[in-house]
């Protein structure tokens, strides 16, 4: 699975939000200002070539649907980030954000609660 560009990630977020749809429906789900139609259409075609989307022809229009869930994408690429930048340690990842004041003590307690709830 190939890593997505920022433009492709934006398009995939719209696809995941919409589910199956047309280029126009994905544009409506994008944060304004959305890129031009031709740019989004090209991005959608690239995502299909990369295996992130499937398509089917209905009349004279294509409908696209995600071939991979948002959760599966996050799991794959967050794992790569942790491995490549944080010595394969989620503790190092959380510590990094705590030191940069990007995560609060309340959020950390909430995370601990989630972890303890799974035991």
N, C-alpha and C positions, 0 to 999 in steps of 0.2 A: 504494500500500500504506500503510495507516494504522498509525501507531505504536501499540504495545500498552501497556496499563496494566500496573502491577505484577501485579495479579491475573491478567490475561490472559497475561502472560509466564510466571507460575508454572504456569498450566494448559497452555500450549504446551510448556513443558519436560517436563511429564508426558506429553503427547501424543507428543512426539518420542522420549521414552524408551520408551514403550509401543508405538508404531506404531498400527495400527488397533485401536480398542477402544471400550468403552462408558464412560459417565461414571464408573461404579463402578471400572473398571480404571484410569482416569486418577487417581481419588482414591487408589487403592492405591499409585500411583507418586509421589504428592506427599509432600513432607517433612511429618512430623507437627508440629503438629496440622493435619490437612486441614480446609478450610472445610466447612460443611454441604453435603450433597448438592445441595440446591436452588440454592445459590450456585454450585457448580461446574457444574451443569446449565445455569444461566443464562449463565455465562461461556462455556461451550462453544457455546451457541446464538449468542452475540454473535460469537464467533470464526468461526463458519460464515457469518454475515451479512457479516462483514468480508472473507471470502474466504480465510481461513487454514486452514479445514477443509472437507472434503467429508463427506457422510454418505450412508448407504444403510440402508434399512429391512430388517431381518431378523426375520421374524415380527412381533412387536409392539415390538421394541426397535431403536433406532438405533445403528449403529456409525459412528464418526467416524475419519477419517484425515487426516494433515497434507496440505494442498494446497501447502505451501511447505516446503522443507527448512530445517533449523536453520542450515545454512551460508549459504543465500541470505538468510535473515533477518539474520544477523550481518553479512554483507557490506553489505546495504542500510543498516542503521542505524548501523553503525560508521562507514561512509563519511559519513553525515550528521553524526555527532558530530565527526569529524575536520574536516569542512568548517566546521561552525558554531562550534566551540570552539577549534580548533587551527590556524586559518588555512590549512586544507586541507593540513597538513603532518603526516605520520606521525612525522617527526623530532621535531616539537614535542610530539606525544602521548607518545612514549617519554621525552623529556626531562622532561616534566611528572611522569611516574611515577617517574623516577629521582630527581628533586629531592625528591619527597615520600616517598622511601624505600619505594616500593611495588614496586620491581623491583630485584633484586640484580645485582651485577657478573657473577655466574655465569649468571644468567638472560639478561643482555645478551650474554654470550659465546655462549650457546646460540642466541640469535636470530641473531647474526652467522653462526654455523655453518649455520643453516638457509638464510639468505640466500645465503651463499657456495656452499652445496651445490646451489642452483638455477641457478647460472651455468654 
